Amino acid sequence: MPFRRYARRRATGRKPLRRGIRTTRTAKPSGANMARLQKQVNRIARAVRKVPQTHYVTYSKSDLAMGRQYMAINLSNYSTGGNSQTVQTYGYTYRPAGALTFGSTTADLESNRIYDKSMTIQLKFSCGNELSNVNYTMFLVSLKDSANDGDMWDPTTGDLELVPGTHYTPSVSSTLGQVMINRKCFNIHYYKRFTIGNNGSALTSATARGQLLSERIFTLKKKLGNWIYNPTGDVWGNMATARDPSKQYYLLIFNDDNAGDLEYQNVAYNIVRSVSVYE
C-alpha cells in the first residue's frame, strides 16, 4: 500500500466537548420582573412586621415649691391628666402629666407595647421667696426589683414613700441637703450636690458670696432601651404607671430647707421621653 502524507489539522481554539454534561440557558431577569418581585417581598414583610412610629411624651412644670425633706418626680407616668401630688410623712411624690403627643391615634392608644428609647430632662432651681441658703442632693434613679417587696413603691400610682434610715440617710450629721440613698433599692444613674442662695442673704465672706448662685440649670440625658407592655389592655393615657419596678425612673431631690418658715425655693422642669409605638 503506497504511503500517503496527510496535512496536519490546524487548531481551531475550541475547547473539547465535555461529554455527559447538559447545559441550559435562561433569560436574564428584566427590570420589570425585579421590581415586581421586590414589591411582593415588601408586601410580605409588612404583613408580618409593622413599622413602629416614634412619639414624644412631654411633661413640664414651673415654680414647684420645695417644702419638705425630699421630692420624688415620677418620670414614668403616661397619664394625660393634670399634675398631681401625694404628700407622705417626710416628703411627697409628684406625678407630672402634660402634652401627650404619643397616643394621638386610636391605634397608638390601643397598642399593647412600646419601646422606651430615651429621656431628656431640663431643670431650673431658683431661690423663690427663700432668704436662707438651701443645700441640695439630686439623684436620677431607677428602681430595683426588690422595691416591689416592701412599702416604698406603690404599683398602682407609682408613688414613692421613703423612710429616713431605711431608704436614705444624711451623709453629714442631720443635714438633709447632703444625703446618701440605699443602693439595694435604687440604681443610681446621676447625682449632683449644690447650693442655692438668695443674693441678699448674709454670707461669711466675699468668696462665699461670689460662689453662691441664686439659680442653677441642669440638662440630663438618659438612654433607656426598655420594652414596656400594657398589662391591663387599657389605653396608655389612662395608666398611671407601667407597673414594672425595674422600668420606673425618678428624680429624687433632697434639701435642708426649713418648711416651717413658709419660705420656699422653686424648681421648674421640662421632661421629654422618646418612645416607639408598636401595634
C-alpha positions as CSV (number, residue, x, y, z in Angstrom):
1,M,0.0,0.0,0.0
2,P,1.5,3.3,-1.0
3,F,2.5,5.7,1.8
4,R,0.4,8.9,1.8
5,R,1.3,12.1,3.6
6,Y,-1.7,13.9,5.2
7,A,-1.7,17.6,6.1
8,R,-1.7,18.5,9.9
9,R,-5.0,19.8,11.1
10,R,-4.9,23.3,12.3
11,A,-6.0,24.1,15.9
12,T,-9.4,25.9,15.9
13,G,-9.2,27.2,19.5
14,R,-12.4,25.5,20.6
15,K,-12.4,23.6,23.8
16,P,-13.1,19.9,23.7
17,L,-16.7,18.9,24.4
18,R,-17.4,17.7,27.9
19,R,-19.4,14.5,27.4
20,G,-22.3,13.7,29.7
21,I,-22.9,17.3,30.9
22,R,-26.1,19.1,29.8
23,T,-26.2,22.9,29.9
24,T,-29.3,25.1,29.8
25,R,-29.7,28.7,29.1
26,T,-32.2,31.0,30.8
27,A,-33.1,34.6,30.1
28,K,-31.8,37.2,32.5
29,P,-34.5,38.8,34.7
30,S,-35.7,42.1,33.3
31,G,-36.0,45.3,35.4
32,A,-39.8,44.9,35.4
33,N,-39.6,41.4,36.9
34,M,-37.2,42.5,39.6
35,A,-39.5,45.4,40.6
36,R,-42.5,43.1,40.8
37,L,-40.6,40.6,42.9
38,Q,-39.4,43.3,45.3
39,K,-43.0,44.6,45.8
40,Q,-44.0,41.1,46.7
41,V,-41.2,40.8,49.3
42,N,-42.2,44.2,50.8
43,R,-45.8,43.2,51.0
44,I,-45.0,40.1,52.9
45,A,-42.7,42.0,55.2
46,R,-45.4,44.5,56.0
47,A,-47.8,41.7,56.8
48,V,-45.5,40.1,59.4
49,R,-44.0,43.3,60.7
50,K,-45.4,46.8,61.3
51,V,-43.0,49.7,61.3
52,P,-43.0,51.5,64.7
53,Q,-43.9,55.2,65.0
54,T,-41.8,57.5,67.2
55,H,-43.7,59.7,69.6
56,Y,-42.8,62.1,72.4
57,V,-44.2,62.3,75.9
58,T,-43.7,65.7,77.3
59,Y,-44.1,66.9,80.9
60,S,-43.5,70.4,82.1
61,K,-44.0,72.4,85.4
62,S,-42.8,75.8,86.6
63,D,-42.3,77.1,90.1
64,L,-42.9,73.9,92.0
65,A,-42.3,74.8,95.7
66,M,-39.7,72.7,97.6
67,G,-41.0,72.5,101.1
68,R,-40.2,69.0,102.5
69,Q,-37.3,66.7,103.1
70,Y,-37.5,65.2,99.6
71,M,-39.4,65.4,96.4
72,A,-39.7,62.4,94.0
73,I,-40.7,63.3,90.5
74,N,-42.2,60.3,88.6
75,L,-40.6,60.1,85.2
76,S,-42.5,57.0,84.1
77,N,-46.1,58.4,84.1
78,Y,-48.1,58.2,80.8
79,S,-51.2,59.8,82.1
80,T,-52.9,62.6,80.2
81,G,-54.4,64.1,83.3
82,G,-53.2,67.1,85.2
83,N,-50.2,67.2,87.5
84,S,-50.9,65.6,90.9
85,Q,-49.0,65.5,94.2
86,T,-49.2,63.0,97.0
87,V,-47.9,64.1,100.4
88,Q,-46.2,61.5,102.5
89,T,-44.7,61.7,106.0
90,Y,-41.3,63.0,105.1
91,G,-41.8,64.1,101.5
92,Y,-44.0,63.8,98.5
93,T,-44.2,62.3,95.1
94,Y,-45.1,64.4,92.1
95,R,-46.8,62.7,89.2
96,P,-46.4,65.1,86.2
97,A,-48.5,65.0,83.1
98,G,-48.6,67.3,80.1
99,A,-48.9,67.3,76.3
100,L,-49.2,63.7,75.3
101,T,-48.3,63.5,71.5
102,F,-47.9,59.8,72.0
103,G,-51.3,58.2,71.7
104,S,-52.7,60.7,69.1
105,T,-54.4,57.9,67.2
106,T,-56.7,55.1,68.2
107,A,-54.1,52.5,67.1
108,D,-51.4,54.1,69.2
109,L,-53.7,54.3,72.3
110,E,-54.6,50.6,72.0
111,S,-51.0,49.5,71.4
112,N,-50.0,46.7,73.7
113,R,-46.3,47.6,73.9
114,I,-44.0,50.5,73.5
115,Y,-40.2,50.8,73.3
116,D,-38.9,53.4,75.7
117,K,-35.9,54.9,73.8
118,S,-34.5,58.0,75.6
119,M,-35.3,60.8,78.1
120,T,-34.1,64.4,78.3
121,I,-34.7,66.4,81.5
122,Q,-34.2,70.2,81.9
123,L,-34.2,71.5,85.4
124,K,-34.1,75.1,86.8
125,F,-33.7,75.7,90.6
126,S,-34.3,79.2,91.9
127,C,-34.3,80.9,95.3
128,G,-38.0,81.9,95.2
129,N,-39.0,83.7,98.3
130,E,-36.5,81.9,100.5
131,L,-34.0,84.2,102.2
132,S,-31.7,81.4,103.5
133,N,-29.2,79.2,101.7
134,V,-30.5,75.7,100.9
135,N,-28.3,72.6,100.2
136,Y,-29.5,70.0,97.7
137,T,-28.6,66.5,96.7
138,M,-30.3,65.3,93.4
139,F,-30.4,61.7,92.1
140,L,-31.6,60.3,88.8
141,V,-32.6,56.7,89.7
142,S,-34.4,53.6,88.5
143,L,-35.9,51.1,90.9
144,K,-34.6,47.6,91.5
145,D,-37.0,44.7,91.5
146,S,-36.6,44.5,95.3
147,A,-38.6,47.8,95.6
148,N,-41.7,45.7,95.0
149,D,-41.1,43.7,98.1
150,G,-41.7,46.5,100.6
151,D,-43.9,49.5,101.1
152,M,-41.6,52.0,99.4
153,W,-43.3,51.8,95.9
154,D,-47.0,51.8,95.2
155,P,-47.5,49.8,91.9
156,T,-50.9,51.3,91.4
157,T,-50.0,55.0,91.5
158,G,-46.2,54.8,91.0
159,D,-45.7,56.9,94.2
160,L,-42.7,56.5,96.4
161,E,-42.7,56.9,100.2
162,L,-39.2,57.0,101.5
163,V,-38.3,56.4,105.2
164,P,-35.2,58.0,106.7
165,G,-32.7,55.5,107.9
166,T,-34.1,52.8,105.5
167,H,-34.2,54.3,102.1
168,Y,-31.9,57.3,102.6
169,T,-29.7,58.8,105.3
170,P,-27.9,62.1,105.8
171,S,-24.2,61.9,104.9
172,V,-23.3,64.8,107.2
173,S,-24.9,64.7,110.7
174,S,-28.5,65.7,110.2
175,T,-28.1,67.8,107.0
176,L,-30.8,66.6,104.7
177,G,-29.2,68.6,101.8
178,Q,-26.3,66.0,101.8
179,V,-27.9,62.6,101.5
180,M,-26.9,59.0,100.6
181,I,-29.6,56.6,99.3
182,N,-29.9,52.8,99.7
183,R,-28.4,51.0,96.7
184,K,-30.4,47.9,97.5
185,C,-33.5,49.8,96.3
186,F,-32.1,52.1,93.6
187,N,-29.9,52.1,90.5
188,I,-28.1,55.5,90.5
189,H,-27.6,57.0,87.0
190,Y,-26.7,60.5,88.0
191,Y,-26.2,62.6,91.2
192,K,-25.4,66.2,92.0
193,R,-24.8,68.3,95.1
194,F,-25.3,72.1,95.0
195,T,-26.4,75.1,97.0
196,I,-29.0,77.8,96.1
197,G,-29.0,81.0,98.0
198,N,-30.6,84.5,97.9
199,N,-28.1,87.1,96.8
200,G,-29.3,89.3,99.6
201,S,-28.6,86.8,102.4
202,A,-25.8,87.4,104.8
203,L,-22.7,85.3,104.0
204,T,-19.5,84.9,105.9
205,S,-17.1,86.1,103.2
206,A,-16.8,87.8,99.9
207,T,-15.5,84.5,98.4
208,A,-18.6,82.6,99.5
209,R,-20.9,85.4,98.1
210,G,-19.1,85.1,94.7
211,Q,-19.5,81.3,94.6
212,L,-23.2,81.2,95.6
213,L,-25.8,81.2,92.8
214,S,-29.4,82.2,93.1
215,E,-30.4,79.7,90.4
216,R,-28.9,76.6,88.8
217,I,-29.8,75.0,85.5
218,F,-29.2,71.3,84.6
219,T,-29.8,69.2,81.5
220,L,-29.8,65.4,81.9
221,K,-29.9,62.9,79.1
222,K,-30.5,59.2,79.6
223,K,-30.8,56.3,77.0
224,L,-33.4,53.8,78.2
225,G,-33.9,50.9,75.8
226,N,-36.8,49.3,77.7
227,W,-39.8,47.3,76.4
228,I,-42.9,48.3,78.3
229,Y,-46.0,46.2,78.0
230,N,-49.6,47.3,78.7
231,P,-50.6,44.9,81.5
232,T,-54.3,45.7,81.6
233,G,-55.2,46.2,77.9
234,D,-56.3,49.7,78.8
235,V,-55.3,52.8,76.8
236,W,-52.0,54.2,77.8
237,G,-53.5,57.6,78.6
238,N,-55.4,56.0,81.5
239,M,-52.5,54.3,83.0
240,A,-50.6,55.8,85.9
241,T,-47.6,53.6,85.5
242,A,-46.4,50.6,83.6
243,R,-46.2,48.6,86.9
244,D,-42.8,47.2,86.4
245,P,-40.3,48.3,89.1
246,S,-37.2,48.0,87.1
247,K,-38.5,50.3,84.4
248,Q,-39.5,53.1,86.7
249,Y,-37.4,56.3,86.7
250,Y,-37.5,59.1,89.3
251,L,-35.8,62.3,90.2
252,L,-35.1,62.3,93.9
253,I,-34.4,65.8,95.2
254,F,-33.4,66.3,98.9
255,N,-33.0,69.6,100.6
256,D,-32.4,71.1,104.1
257,D,-35.0,73.9,103.8
258,N,-36.9,74.8,106.9
259,A,-40.5,74.1,105.9
260,G,-42.0,75.9,108.9
261,D,-40.9,79.4,107.9
262,L,-43.3,79.5,104.9
263,E,-40.4,80.4,102.6
264,Y,-39.6,78.1,99.7
265,Q,-37.2,77.7,96.8
266,N,-38.6,76.6,93.5
267,V,-37.9,74.1,90.8
268,A,-39.1,74.1,87.2
269,Y,-38.6,71.2,84.8
270,N,-39.3,70.0,81.3
271,I,-39.1,66.3,80.5
272,V,-39.3,64.8,77.0
273,R,-39.4,61.0,76.5
274,S,-39.0,59.4,73.1
275,V,-41.0,56.2,72.6
276,S,-41.7,53.9,69.7
277,V,-45.2,52.6,69.4
278,Y,-45.9,49.0,68.1
279,E,-49.4,47.9,67.3
